[in-house]
């Protein structure tokens, strides 16, 4: 998979089947659409491509929007890599971009990528004021020589899969349902930073995770997690919240990595949230908290061993 960040020098030597969107989270609906694009490209001997808009248009057009990302652009590219695409175009979205007419938006796709067919949903639209809907694109395609194929939305658990639905599930700690819609455990990637080192004094040294701005974090609580450190995976128990037994401070992700002895400071690790074990609680004493932490670690081990 080749990543393209600037279309200006690109001149492909064969037609391209592509799809366009934000693709936040690369959930099962996205995966189905991408599989259709790749299969069609292979069928007609074309290249397969995906154009991902970043930042998300909602964030650009409404900076005060509460939207939080399911994926950073780096995570998105990593999740796209095994799906068989020939090209992924990272398209910088801006206020200026939002003013581009649909015809002008499509022009470089035709001229640089040799657009032969575009796959999209029935409600898809691009360009200024979303003028480039399916009907518009089909008319333009007859003029510029590309086809438009509409793909029906995919449903799991009786609900249409969407990034907004997955965000809602994760925000409420519903990991099992979110996992089914994503096709993998919900996860967060971040750099380990220094904390107050209170976990060490309690017998459970934790790694505090700094995550990207606007990155979605699951609901407060205790989770059984899988932790990727370098090339190795470990089990773990994570706390998300404000530590009400102590200072009710800044909301943090703190991860206790099972069976690991090493220095994680300044390393980038990935945490996969397997199951929410309980809500965050305030305890009457530090000893009561420690006893509960011991039970949480045993429960996390049992959950992870059952996977």
FENMOPE-V741250 format. One record per backbone hydrogen bond with DSSP energy under -1.0 kcal/mol. NH is the residue of the N-H (numbers start at 1). CO is the residue of the C=O. E is the energy in kcal/mol with one decimal. If there is no record, write none. Layout:
[[NH/CO/E] [NH/CO/E]]
This chain:
[[2/86/-2.8] [4/88/-3.0] [10/7/-1.7] [12/112/-2.3] [16/114/-2.0] [17/47/-3.1] [18/117/-2.6] [19/49/-1.1] [21/51/-2.3] [28/181/-2.9] [31/27/-2.6] [32/28/-2.4] [33/29/-2.0] [34/30/-2.9] [35/31/-2.6] [36/32/-2.0] [37/33/-2.0] [38/34/-2.8] [39/35/-2.5] [40/36/-2.3] [41/37/-2.4] [42/38/-2.3] [43/39/-2.1] [44/40/-1.8] [46/41/-2.6] [47/15/-2.9] [49/17/-2.3] [50/87/-1.5] [51/19/-2.8] [52/89/-2.7] [53/21/-1.9] [54/91/-2.2] [60/56/-1.7] [61/57/-3.0] [62/58/-2.0] [65/62/-2.8] [69/214/-2.8] [76/72/-2.5] [77/73/-2.2] [78/74/-2.0] [79/75/-2.4] [80/76/-1.7] [81/77/-1.5] [83/80/-2.1] [86/48/-1.2] [87/48/-1.9] [88/2/-2.4] [89/50/-3.1] [90/4/-2.6] [91/52/-2.7] [93/54/-1.3] [98/94/-2.0] [99/96/-1.3] [100/97/-1.9] [105/101/-2.1] [106/102/-2.2] [107/103/-1.4] [110/106/-1.9] [111/107/-2.9] [112/108/-2.7] [113/108/-1.0] [115/109/-1.6] [116/16/-3.2] [117/16/-1.5] [118/147/-2.5] [119/18/-2.6] [120/149/-2.1] [124/121/-1.5] [128/100/-2.0] [130/127/-2.3] [131/128/-1.5] [132/126/-2.8] [133/131/-2.0] [137/133/-2.9] [138/134/-2.5] [139/135/-1.9] [140/136/-2.6] [141/137/-2.8] [142/138/-1.8] [143/139/-1.1] [144/140/-2.9] [145/141/-2.0] [146/141/-1.5] [147/116/-2.2] [149/118/-2.8] [151/120/-3.1] [156/159/-2.6] [159/156/-2.0] [161/154/-3.2] [166/162/-2.2] [167/163/-2.6] [168/164/-2.0] [169/165/-2.1] [170/166/-2.5] [171/167/-2.7] [172/168/-1.0] [173/170/-1.9] [174/169/-2.7] [175/173/-1.7] [178/174/-2.0] [179/175/-2.7] [180/176/-1.9] [181/177/-1.8] [182/178/-2.3] [183/179/-2.6] [188/271/-2.1] [190/269/-2.3] [191/210/-1.9] [192/267/-2.6] [193/208/-2.7] [202/198/-1.2] [203/200/-1.1] [204/199/-2.8] [207/255/-2.8] [209/253/-2.4] [210/191/-3.0] [215/212/-1.9] [216/69/-3.2] [219/170/-1.5] [221/240/-2.2] [222/278/-2.4] [223/238/-2.6] [224/275/-2.7] [225/236/-2.6] [226/272/-2.2] [227/234/-3.4] [228/270/-2.9] [229/232/-2.9] [232/229/-2.2] [234/227/-2.5] [236/225/-1.5] [237/256/-2.2] [238/223/-2.4] [239/254/-3.0] [240/221/-2.6] [241/252/-2.0] [246/243/-1.8] [248/243/-1.6] [249/242/-1.3] [252/241/-2.5] [254/239/-2.8] [255/207/-2.2] [256/237/-3.1] [258/235/-2.3] [266/192/-2.7] [267/264/-2.4] [269/190/-2.6] [270/228/-1.6] [271/188/-3.0] [272/226/-3.3] [273/186/-3.0] [274/224/-2.1] [275/224/-1.5] [277/222/-3.3] [278/222/-1.2] [289/285/-1.7] [290/286/-2.5] [291/287/-2.3] [292/288/-1.9] [293/289/-2.6] [294/290/-2.2] [295/291/-1.9] [296/292/-2.7] [297/293/-2.4] [298/294/-2.0] [299/295/-2.5] [300/296/-2.8] [301/297/-2.4] [302/298/-2.2] [303/299/-2.6] [304/300/-2.7] [305/301/-2.6] [306/302/-1.1] [307/304/-1.1]]
